[in-house]
Amino acid sequence: MGSFLRRLILFFSIAIVFFGLASYYLIKNNNEEYQFLYRYQLDKIKQTKQISTLFVGDSSLGNAIDSDEFSRLSSQSSINCALTGLYGYEGSYNILKIAHKYHPEIENVVIMQTLDMQTRPLSYAGYMRTTNSANDFMELSIREKIYFVREFSYYVKSIRLNYSANKEKIIENDYIQQAQRKDVPYAYVVEELNIGAINPEKNKFLARIVKYCRNNNLNLIYINGPIHEEIASRSDSYVDTANKIISETGVQLVSDIVSIKENDLGDSVDHIRPDLKKEYTIRYYELVKKYLKNRNERVAM
Amino acid sequence: MLFNSINFAIFLPIVFVLHWFVANRSQKLQNFLLLVASYFFYACWDYRFLFLLIFSTLLDYLTGIKMYQAENQRIKKIWLWLSISINLGFLGIFKYYNFFVSSFTEAISQFGLSVNSWTLEVILPVGISFYTFHGLSYVFDIYNDKIKSEKNFIDYAVFVSFFPLLVAGPIERATHLLPQIKAKRFFEYSKAVDGLKQILWGLFKKIVIADQCSVYVNMVFDNYTDYSGSTLILGAVFFAFQIYGDFSGYSDIAIGTARLFGIGLLRNFAFPYFSLDIAEFWRRWHISLSSWFKDYLYIPLGGSRGGTWKKVRNTAIIFLVSGFWHGANWTFIVWGALNAAYFLPLLLTNKNRNNLEIVAHGKYLPTIRDAMSMLSTFGLTVMAWIFFRSISVRQAIDYITGIFSISVFSMPEEKPLTVLVLVGIFVIMEWIGREQQYAIANLGARWKMPLRWGMYYAIVVAIFWFGDKGQPFIYFQF
C-alpha cells in the first residue's frame, strides 16, 4: 500500500507541476482573443505615465468609456482597462492591483460591470488568467484554491479552442473592435433580468476590491454598465436588488442606469455603438463627477 | 456525480483512503463505508430517488429471505412474483408508462377515435434499469436454489448499490459479487495499478473518443436532411464509436474503480468491433446484459431447445426485450428487431458459434477474409445504430435513405480530420490490446518506468486537451 501511494503521489505531483506550469505559461501567452486584450491592457498600464482615474470592468465599460474624452472632461489623466465579462470582478481585482503597483498615484477607481454581472458564477478562470504573482494565488482561501484548481481543465480547453485562432485582434479606441451586428444576432436577446438568478457569492471579489481600495486610500466608485432600454425598463426590481447587494459591500454606488436606445446599440445589448462612445462618456461623466476626487481638491481641503 | 467530473476525482480518493486506512480493521466497517459512499454518490444525482433505491433494496432483501424460508414451492413462487411485479412495476411507471399511453393513444387515433392522453411528468431515476436487474438476478438465483438468501442487509445493500456499478452497470450477479463483498479484502498493488490504468483508459474512451465524436454526430443527426450520403455515413460510423467509447469507457472506469477496492466486476465489453459475425458481436457487446437475458429469460423460455420455431421465437424475444430495455421508444425496438434479423440466419444454420476465438490471435494483422468479415459486421451494426440514435423510426429511415443516394459518392461537406485521426489511433490501440481485458492493460508493461509513465501522461494530456465540461454518459438514460 505504501509503495502504491508513494508512486501515485509521485505520478500526480509530476503531472500537477509540469502541466500546471505548462498550462499557466500557455494561458498567459497564447493569442486567444481575451488574453490578447488582457495583455494589451497590461501594456497600456505599463506605458502610461500617470493615472488619476482607473476604469476597470468588462466589455460594457470597454465600449462605453472613451478615456481620452473622460480625461478631457475631468482634467485628470484616466485610463480604461476593461476586460470582458468572463473575467468578472475577479479579473478587475487583479487588474486593479497591478495598475496600482505601477501607479501608486491613482486616486479614483471606477468599476463598471454589465448589469447582469450579479447573476454570473464566480470566475476563477478570470482570476487565474490575470494573476501576476504567487501572492495572488496565496491570498485565496483553501476552498477558493480548490475551485481555482478545479478550473484546470477549463484553462486547457480554452487553449485548445483558441490555439488555432492565432490571430491578433484589432483594438479600436481602447477596446476590441466590435463585430457587425448582423454577425451576432444571438447577442440581442432582450430578456428581463431575474432576481432569482442572482448569485449570492458573486460579490466576493467586489468586496475584496472595496477592501483593497480602503486599505490603499483609493476612491472607489461603482457604476452599472449601460443596457438596452427595454431590458432596463423591464428589470426595475432586479436593478433595485442588485444595487442593494452591491451597496452592501461598502462601495460608493451610482445607482442610475444608463439605458441604450435600440439605434445606439453596438454588437450586444450592453455595448454602445462605437461612434457614440464619446457621447455616452459625457453622460457617464455627468453621473460620476461629483464622486471623483483629485489631489488638488484634497490639498484645498 | 459523473465519473468524468472533478467531484468524482475528489470523492474517489477520499473513499479509497477511508476504506484502506480507516475502515481496514473490519470488513463490516469497510462495507458500511462503501454503502454510505454509494448512497452519497447516488444522492448527488437526485436525493429523492435514493428512497426508491433503498425501497427496492429492502424489497428484494426481504423477499429473498422469505423465498429462502418458504416451506413449499407455491409460497416461494408468490414471493418471487411479488418481487418481480413491484420491481418491474416501478420500472414500468418511471420508464415505460408514458410510452404505452402515447402509443395506445396514437393507435386509437388511427381509427378516428380520440382519448385523453394520461401521460405523466415523471423523471427517470438514474440507473433504475441497472439496479432493478441486480435485484431481480438475486431473487431469481434464490428461486432457482443457486444461492442462499443474504441475511446481512448491509452486505446485500452494497451488492445492489456499490457506487461504481450503480448507475450504468456492469449488471452484476449475486453469485459473483456477493461473495467478494462478504470476504475480507486485502490490498493488492498489482490490482490497484491495473484498476488505475483501466480508469485512465475508460476516461480516454469517454472524453477523447466518445465526446469528440458526439460533436460531429449531433451535428449530422440533427440536420441530416442537409447532408450528403457520405457525411451521413461518417455520422453513423462516428456514432458507433461514440456509443462504444461512452459505454465501454464507463464500464472500464467502473471496473477499474471497483478493483481499487479489491473487488472484481464482470467484464462488459471485449472489443466488439473486431467481431467476425453478429453472434460474436453480441458475445462481446454489453456482456453483462446479454448474459442476464440469456440466463433469466432465454433459458427459462426454453433456450435453443425445441423446434426451429421455438428457437426463432426465443431469440426474437431476447433481442426485442433487449431493445426495449434501452428505452421507451420504437427506435430501440426496431434496433433490437434488426439485430435479431442479423442473428437468426446464423442461429438457424448453426453458425452462431463459429467464431469463439480472438480474431488473428497471436498475429499482427488479420487475414483479408477476417478483415472483410469484421468490416461487414461493423457495417451491419452501424446500420442498426442509426435506429438507436434517431429520435424516431421515420428519421432513421430517412437517414438511411439519405445514405443510399447518389450523394454518397461526393466528398463529405464537413471533414472532421481531428476526430478521424483520434478514431484511427484508438482503433490501432484497441487492435494491439485486443487479447487483454482492455487495450492498455499490457501496453508498455516491459518498458522502463519513464517511458511507461510518458505514455500515461500522454493519455492524461489528451484527456485534458479534449476535455469539455463533463458530458453525461449515454447509458445513464437507460
Interface residues (C-beta under 8 A of the other chain):
Chain A: M1 S3 F4 L8 F11 I14 A15 F18 F19 R150 F152 S153 Y154 V156 K157 R160
Chain B: I6 W20 F187 Y189 A192 V193 L196 W453 Y456 Y457 V460 V461 F464 W465 F466 G467 D468 K469
